[in-house]
Amino acid sequence: MLEQLKSLSKDTLIYGASTVIGRCLNFLLVPFYVNVLHSAAEYGIATSLYTYLSFFMIVYTLGLEAAYFRYAARGEQETRSDGEERDLFSTPFLWILMFGGVLTLIVFTTAPLLVGPVFHDPRANMAAMAPMLTEILRYGSLIVLFDSLAVLPFAVLRLEQRARFFALLKFINIVTTLVLNFVFILGLHWGVAGIFRANLIASALVLAMLGPVIIRRFRLKLTTAVSRKLLPFGLTNLPANLSAMMVQVIDRPIVQNVLGLAVLGVYQANYRLGFVMMVFVSLFEYAWRPFFLRQARTDDQRARHLFSRVFTYFMLIALTGFLGLSFGLPYLVSTPLYHGRRLLKPEYLVGMPIIPVVLFAYVFQGMYTNFIAGIYIKERNKVLPLITGIGAAVNIGANIYLIPRIGIMGAALATLLAYMAMALGVYIEAQKAYPIPYDWNRVGLVAAIVGSAYGAERFITLENIVRSPLELAAVRASLFGAAIAALFLIRFFTKGERAVLRRFFLSIAPAGFGSAFEPRIPPATVEPVELAKEDQRGS
């Protein structure tokens, strides 16, 4: 089990390097946009269009990424001929090219008519900006076409475990976008249009760099047999993917249509501050799907206990991360950093209370990602449209009810409720198909400790028990430290896990720092022996 966990960790770190660095660089665009664009409404325009593009991305790809993954990952690679491998790639690629090309042509033709519905604002007159909005709509249709064509080549890299090249391309995409944003907005003063021009160039560049991957597997042939196998699987996933996207972003158009583009800009800027938790969940998902599909083909009982152990570790990191970020992010965004400038302008700070809610929603998204393993292993993906449909219905209903009453906090709470409903639904269905003995006692212990620390901080803050910002910072740091210490004091970690942690900290400590704490037996004998015993007991 230890070797499999190391394999997952290695893939996660490589995929995560590109994702973390990319997201961090991309996150730099948030303070850039809010400080450079003339108003929150302009940032709201970009948010609005990217929301619609996220839905179009799902429609353009027809669910064929998951279908390709499912059939290309099966243990039949050795028996498939080169022609069959090419057909398995080329057929879905051609479907995406043809279908996406038609949709892009439609958007190009009807863009002037789409401006009103897409950028509707009950509190502003957008007529003067219509030519520019038409232009960025057309840019958006090209961006989503290029990105959808890159989906299958990226899937090939993941299946071939070429994580470094995958990471490089993702990094190039983000850096190109970042640099061109500075050039187009600061240098050429293109405003919102500059955002989409930069994105279009970056997407075209990455697709061009994926050219060798495409050429190696592509041939101009639409195979009926492959279409009949992949299209039903992909289209079955399409409603689930759309519903899942509704859970993620449907709050944006509702906020826009009820409260206006300016409030949408405020909401998006604060929502994006949950990017650290989002990155953690995203990088885990990148490595998790190919990992559990590979492990499911090995010893079944051992694989189930392995998945349980992964979930426990995931929740430990996610919940402690939630606590630390909830305590630290308010200081990051509100403290003056350079010549009195803050990460967010004062007009955006009214949205800070939604940050912990967004972080907690990502925890439940991560739980959903963990639980879905059983669904894919047993090919029970037909239940996913129902589960994500319930999540989307909860999200839409809660948004419609809560936003007019409590504003953007209602939108954040609606997202949290939706992810909770989805995590519960997929857990129930996955346990029916592929029972996994999750260690809920340990997970519950972490949740209780984190919940107690967060509840204490909320009580101290809301009751104004401490008034000085420095005193409040000290209280939050103390509560976070106490929560981490409690995990060790109540022996959350097993003996084998403590041995692994001890060796890790000794390996990174300065020379001689941990000599007094060195174990009397050779360290190399502790880790595998203890973990192997725990694995045999199914812990």
C-alpha positions in Angstrom: 0.0 0.0 0.0 2.8 2.4 0.8 4.2 2.2 -2.7 0.8 2.9 -4.2 0.3 5.9 -1.9 3.8 7.2 -2.9 2.8 6.8 -6.6 -0.4 8.8 -6.1 1.6 11.4 -4.1 4.2 11.7 -6.9 1.6 12.2 -9.6 -0.3 14.6 -7.4 2.8 16.7 -6.8 3.7 16.8 -10.5 0.2 17.7 -11.6 0.0 19.9 -8.6 3.1 21.8 -9.4 1.6 23.0 -12.7 -1.8 23.6 -11.1 -0.5 25.3 -8.0 2.0 27.5 -9.9 -0.6 28.2 -12.6 -3.4 29.0 -10.2 -1.1 31.2 -8.2 -0.1 33.1 -11.3 -3.7 33.2 -12.4 -4.7 34.4 -8.9 -2.4 37.4 -9.4 -4.8 38.5 -12.1 -7.5 39.0 -9.5 -5.9 41.9 -7.7 -4.6 43.1 -11.1 -8.1 43.2 -12.5 -9.8 44.8 -9.5 -7.1 47.5 -9.2 -6.6 48.2 -12.9 -10.1 47.9 -14.5 -12.1 51.0 -14.1 -15.0 49.4 -12.1 -16.3 46.2 -10.5 -18.8 46.1 -13.4 -15.9 45.6 -15.9 -14.7 42.7 -13.8 -18.2 41.4 -13.7 -18.3 41.4 -17.6 -15.3 39.1 -17.7 -16.8 36.9 -15.0 -20.1 36.7 -16.8 -18.6 35.5 -20.1 -16.3 33.0 -18.5 -19.3 31.5 -16.7 -21.0 30.9 -20.0 -17.8 29.6 -21.6 -17.5 27.0 -18.9 -20.9 25.6 -19.9 -20.0 25.7 -23.6 -16.7 23.8 -22.9 -18.8 20.9 -21.6 -21.1 21.0 -24.6 -18.3 21.2 -27.1 -16.5 18.1 -25.8 -19.7 16.0 -25.7 -18.4 14.1 -22.6 -15.9 12.4 -24.8 -12.9 13.0 -22.4 -14.4 10.6 -19.8 -15.4 8.1 -22.5 -11.9 8.1 -23.9 -10.4 7.7 -20.4 -12.7 4.8 -19.7 -11.8 2.7 -22.8 -8.2 3.8 -23.3 -7.3 3.0 -19.7 -8.5 -0.5 -19.9 -5.9 -3.3 -19.8 -6.2 -3.9 -23.5 -3.5 -1.6 -24.8 -1.2 -4.6 -25.5 -3.8 -6.3 -27.7 -4.9 -3.2 -29.7 -3.2 -2.5 -33.0 -1.8 0.8 -33.9 -4.7 1.5 -36.2 -7.2 0.7 -33.3 -5.3 3.1 -31.0 -5.5 5.8 -33.7 -9.2 5.2 -34.2 -9.9 5.3 -30.5 -8.3 8.8 -30.4 -9.2 10.2 -33.8 -13.0 9.4 -33.8 -13.8 11.5 -30.6 -11.3 14.2 -31.7 -13.1 14.6 -35.0 -16.5 14.7 -33.3 -15.3 17.6 -31.1 -13.8 19.4 -34.1 -16.9 19.1 -36.2 -19.5 19.8 -33.5 -17.4 22.6 -31.9 -16.7 24.2 -35.2 -20.4 24.4 -36.0 -21.2 26.0 -32.6 -18.4 28.5 -33.0 -19.7 29.5 -36.4 -23.2 30.0 -34.9 -21.8 32.3 -32.2 -19.8 34.3 -34.7 -23.0 34.9 -36.7 -25.4 35.7 -33.9 -23.0 37.5 -31.5 -24.8 40.9 -31.7 -28.1 39.2 -30.7 -26.4 37.4 -27.8 -25.0 40.5 -26.1 -28.2 41.5 -24.4 -29.0 38.1 -22.8 -25.4 37.3 -21.8 -24.5 40.7 -20.3 -27.9 41.7 -18.9 -27.6 44.1 -16.0 -30.8 45.4 -14.3 -28.8 48.4 -12.9 -26.9 49.6 -16.0 -27.3 50.4 -19.6 -24.9 48.3 -21.7 -25.8 49.6 -25.1 -22.7 51.8 -25.4 -20.5 48.8 -24.9 -22.3 46.6 -27.4 -19.6 46.6 -30.1 -16.9 45.6 -27.6 -19.1 43.0 -26.0 -19.8 41.5 -29.5 -16.1 41.2 -30.1 -15.3 39.4 -26.9 -18.2 37.0 -27.4 -16.5 36.0 -30.7 -13.2 35.7 -29.0 -14.8 33.5 -26.4 -16.2 31.1 -29.0 -12.7 30.6 -30.4 -11.2 30.1 -27.0 -13.6 27.3 -26.1 -13.0 25.6 -29.4 -9.3 25.6 -29.0 -9.5 24.4 -25.4 -11.9 21.6 -26.3 -9.6 20.3 -29.0 -6.8 20.2 -26.4 -8.8 18.0 -24.0 -8.1 14.6 -25.6 -4.4 15.2 -26.2 -4.1 16.2 -22.5 -6.0 12.9 -21.6 -3.3 11.0 -23.6 -0.6 12.6 -21.6 -2.3 11.6 -18.3 -2.8 8.1 -19.4 0.8 7.8 -20.5 1.8 9.3 -17.2 3.7 12.1 -18.9 3.0 14.4 -16.0 6.0 16.6 -16.6 5.0 17.6 -20.1 1.4 18.0 -19.0 2.6 20.3 -16.3 4.8 22.3 -18.7 2.0 23.0 -21.1 -0.4 24.1 -18.4 2.3 26.4 -17.0 3.0 27.9 -20.5 -0.7 28.5 -20.9 -1.0 30.4 -17.6 2.3 32.4 -18.0 1.4 33.4 -21.5 -2.1 34.5 -20.4 -0.6 36.4 -17.5 2.1 38.2 -19.5 -0.3 39.2 -22.3 -2.8 40.5 -19.8 -0.2 42.9 -18.5 0.8 43.9 -22.0 -2.7 44.3 -23.4 -4.4 46.0 -20.4 -1.5 48.1 -18.9 0.4 48.7 -22.1 -2.2 48.9 -24.8 -5.2 49.9 -22.6 -7.5 47.4 -24.3 -9.5 46.9 -21.1 -11.8 43.8 -20.9 -11.2 42.9 -24.5 -7.5 42.5 -23.7 -8.4 39.7 -21.2 -9.9 37.6 -23.9 -7.4 38.4 -26.6 -4.7 37.2 -24.2 -6.6 34.0 -23.4 -7.2 33.3 -27.1 -3.5 33.5 -28.0 -2.5 31.3 -25.0 -5.1 28.7 -26.0 -3.9 28.6 -29.6 -0.3 28.3 -28.5 -0.9 25.3 -26.3 -3.0 23.6 -28.9 -0.1 24.1 -31.4 2.4 22.6 -28.8 0.1 19.5 -28.5 0.4 19.0 -32.3 2.9 16.2 -32.0 0.6 14.3 -29.6 -2.3 14.8 -32.0 -0.4 13.8 -35.1 1.0 10.7 -33.6 -2.5 9.3 -32.9 -4.6 11.0 -35.5 -5.9 9.9 -38.8 -8.8 11.3 -40.8 -11.3 8.6 -40.2 -14.6 8.6 -38.3 -15.0 5.0 -37.1 -18.6 3.9 -36.6 -17.7 1.2 -34.1 -15.7 3.6 -31.9 -18.5 6.2 -32.2 -21.1 3.7 -31.0 -18.9 2.8 -28.0 -17.8 6.3 -26.9 -20.6 8.6 -27.8 -23.3 6.9 -25.7 -20.9 6.8 -22.7 -20.0 10.5 -23.2 -23.5 11.8 -23.9 -24.7 9.9 -20.7 -22.2 12.0 -18.8 -23.1 15.2 -20.4 -26.2 16.0 -18.2 -24.2 15.2 -15.1 -21.3 17.4 -16.3 -23.7 20.3 -17.0 -25.4 19.8 -13.6 -22.0 19.7 -11.9 -21.0 23.0 -13.7 -24.3 24.5 -12.6 -23.3 23.7 -9.0 -20.0 25.5 -9.5 -21.1 28.7 -11.4 -24.8 29.0 -11.7 -24.8 31.5 -8.9 -22.9 34.0 -11.1 -25.7 34.7 -13.7 -28.3 34.7 -10.8 -26.2 37.3 -8.9 -25.8 39.2 -12.2 -29.5 39.3 -13.0 -30.6 40.1 -9.5 -27.9 42.4 -8.2 -26.0 43.6 -11.3 -22.5 43.2 -12.9 -20.8 45.4 -10.2 -22.0 43.1 -7.4 -21.0 40.1 -9.5 -17.5 41.5 -9.7 -17.3 41.9 -5.9 -18.6 38.3 -5.4 -16.2 36.8 -7.9 -13.2 38.6 -6.5 -13.8 37.2 -3.0 -14.9 33.8 -4.3 -11.6 33.4 -6.1 -9.8 33.8 -2.8 -10.7 30.2 -2.1 -8.2 29.3 -4.9 -5.9 27.4 -2.6 -8.6 24.9 -1.6 -9.7 24.7 -5.2 -6.2 23.9 -6.3 -5.8 21.2 -3.7 -9.1 19.5 -4.8 -8.3 20.0 -8.5 -4.8 18.5 -8.4 -6.0 15.6 -6.3 -8.7 14.9 -8.9 -6.1 14.9 -11.8 -4.1 12.1 -10.2 -7.0 10.4 -8.5 -9.0 9.1 -11.5 -6.2 7.2 -13.3 -4.9 6.1 -9.9 -8.1 4.4 -8.7 -8.8 2.9 -12.1 -5.4 1.3 -12.1 -5.6 0.1 -8.4 -9.1 -1.4 -8.9 -7.5 -4.0 -11.3 -5.3 -5.3 -8.5 -6.3 -7.1 -5.3 -9.8 -5.9 -4.7 -9.9 -5.9 -0.8 -6.5 -4.2 -0.6 -7.6 -1.6 -3.1 -10.7 -0.8 -1.0 -8.6 -0.3 2.2 -6.2 1.8 0.2 -9.0 4.1 -1.0 -10.2 4.4 2.6 -6.7 5.5 3.7 -6.5 8.0 0.9 -9.8 9.5 2.0 -8.7 9.9 5.6 -5.6 11.7 4.6 -7.5 13.9 2.1 -9.9 15.0 4.8 -7.1 15.7 7.3 -5.4 18.0 4.9 -8.7 19.6 3.6 -10.1 20.4 7.0 -6.9 21.7 8.6 -6.4 23.7 5.4 -9.9 25.1 5.7 -9.1 26.3 9.3 -5.8 27.9 8.4 -7.1 29.7 5.3 -10.3 30.9 7.1 -8.1 32.5 9.7 -5.4 33.9 7.4 -7.1 35.1 4.2 -8.9 38.1 5.8 -5.5 39.5 6.7 -4.1 38.8 3.3 -6.8 40.8 1.4 -7.3 43.7 3.8 -3.7 44.5 5.0 -2.0 47.3 3.0 0.9 45.8 1.1 2.4 48.5 -1.1 1.9 52.3 -0.8 -1.3 51.6 1.0 -2.7 49.4 -1.7 -4.5 46.2 -0.7 -4.9 42.9 -2.5 -8.5 44.0 -3.1 -9.7 47.6 -3.3 -12.0 48.8 -0.4 -15.1 48.4 -2.6 -14.5 44.7 -2.8 -13.8 44.0 0.9 -17.6 43.9 1.7 -17.5 40.4 0.2 -15.0 38.9 2.7 -17.5 37.0 4.9 -18.2 34.6 2.0 -14.6 33.3 2.0 -15.0 30.6 4.8 -18.2 29.4 3.2 -16.5 29.0 -0.2 -13.6 27.1 1.4 -15.9 24.7 3.2 -17.8 24.1 -0.1 -14.6 22.9 -1.7 -14.1 20.4 1.2 -17.4 18.8 0.2 -16.4 18.9 -3.5 -13.3 16.9 -2.5 -15.4 14.4 -0.7 -17.5 14.0 -3.8 -14.4 13.4 -5.9 -13.2 10.7 -3.4 -16.6 8.9 -3.3 -17.0 8.8 -7.1 -14.3 6.1 -7.5 -16.8 3.3 -6.8 -19.2 4.7 -9.5 -16.6 4.6 -12.2 -15.0 1.3 -11.1 -18.4 -0.4 -11.4 -19.5 1.7 -14.4 -22.5 3.0 -12.6 -22.1 6.4 -14.2 -25.8 6.5 -15.1 -26.7 7.6 -11.6 -24.5 10.7 -11.9 -27.0 12.8 -13.8 -29.5 12.3 -11.0 -27.0 13.1 -8.3 -25.6 16.2 -10.0 -29.1 17.2 -11.0 -30.2 17.2 -7.4 -27.1 19.3 -6.6 -28.0 21.7 -9.4 -31.6 21.9 -8.3 -30.5 22.6 -4.7 -28.1 25.3 -5.9 -30.6 27.0 -8.2 -33.4 26.9 -5.7 -31.2 28.2 -2.8 -29.7 30.9 -5.0 -33.2 32.2 -6.1 -34.4 32.1 -2.5 -31.4 33.4 -0.7 -29.8 36.0 -3.0 -32.6 38.6 -2.8 -32.7 38.2 1.0 -29.0 38.1 2.0 -27.1 39.0 -1.1 -23.9 37.3 -2.1 -23.7 35.4 1.2 -26.8 33.6 -0.1 -25.0 32.6 -3.3 -22.0 31.2 -1.3 -24.4 29.2 1.1 -26.3 27.8 -1.9 -23.0 26.4 -3.4 -22.2 24.8 0.0 -25.6 23.2 0.2 -25.3 21.9 -3.3 -21.9 20.2 -2.7 -23.2 18.7 0.5 -26.2 17.2 -1.3 -24.0 15.8 -4.1 -21.4 14.3 -1.7 -24.1 12.6 0.2 -25.8 11.3 -2.9 -22.7 9.9 -4.5 -21.6 8.3 -1.3 -24.9 6.4 -0.9 -24.8 5.2 -4.5 -21.1 4.3 -4.5 -21.4 2.3 -1.3 -24.1 0.2 -2.9 -22.0 -0.6 -5.9 -18.5 -0.7 -4.4 -18.4 -0.6 -0.6 -15.3 1.0 0.9 -14.7 0.9 4.7 -14.1 4.6 5.3 -12.7 5.4 8.7 -15.4 7.8 9.8 -14.2 7.8 13.4 -10.9 9.4 12.5 -12.5 11.7 10.0 -15.1 12.8 12.6 -12.3 13.4 15.1 -10.6 15.9 12.7 -13.9 17.5 11.9 -14.7 17.9 15.7 -11.3 19.5 16.4 -11.5 21.9 13.4 -15.1 22.8 14.1 -14.3 23.6 17.8 -11.4 25.9 16.9 -13.4 27.6 14.2 -16.5 28.0 16.5 -14.3 29.5 19.2 -12.8 32.0 16.7 -16.3 33.0 15.5 -17.5 33.5 19.1 -14.5 35.7 20.0 -14.8 37.7 16.8 -18.5 38.3 16.8 -18.7 39.1 20.5 -15.8 41.6 20.1 -13.9 39.9 23.0 -10.7 41.2 21.4 -10.7 44.5 19.5 -7.1 44.9 18.3 -6.3 43.3 14.9 -3.0 42.1 16.4 -4.7 40.4 19.3 -7.2 38.8 17.0 -4.4 37.5 14.8 -2.7 36.0 17.9 -5.9 34.4 18.9 -6.4 32.8 15.5 -2.8 31.6 15.4 -3.2 30.1 18.8 -6.4 28.3 17.9 -4.9 26.9 14.8 -1.8 25.7 16.7 -4.0 24.2 19.4 -6.0 22.3 16.7 -2.8 20.8 15.2 -1.5 19.9 18.7 -4.8 18.2 19.6 -4.4 15.8 16.7 -1.2 14.5 18.3 -2.3 14.7 21.9 -5.4 12.5 21.3 -3.3 10.1 19.1 -5.1 10.6 15.9 -2.1 9.3 14.0 -1.3 5.6 14.2 2.2 4.4 15.3 3.2 3.8 11.7 2.1 7.3 10.6 3.9 8.9 13.5 7.1 7.1 12.5 6.6 8.4 8.9 6.0 12.0 10.2 9.0 11.8 12.5 11.3 10.7 9.7 9.9 13.4 7.4 10.5 16.2 9.9 14.0 14.9 10.8 14.9 14.8 7.1 14.1 18.5 6.6 15.4 19.7 10.0 18.8 21.3 10.3 21.7 18.9 10.9 21.8 17.8 14.5 18.4 19.4 15.3 16.6 16.1 15.9 19.4 13.9 17.2 17.8 13.6 20.6 14.6 12.3 19.1 16.2 9.6 16.8 14.6 6.2 17.2 16.8 3.5 18.7 15.9 1.1 15.9 17.0 1.7 12.3 14.5 4.2 10.9 14.2 2.3 7.6 12.6 -0.6 9.4 9.8 1.4 11.0 7.8 2.8 8.1 7.1 -0.2 6.0 6.7 -2.7 8.9 4.3 -0.6 10.9 2.2 0.4 7.8 2.2 -3.2 6.5 0.8 -4.4 9.9 -1.9 -1.7 9.8 -2.8 -2.6 6.2 -3.3 -6.2 7.2 -5.6 -5.2 9.9 -7.5 -3.0 7.4 -6.9 0.2 9.3 
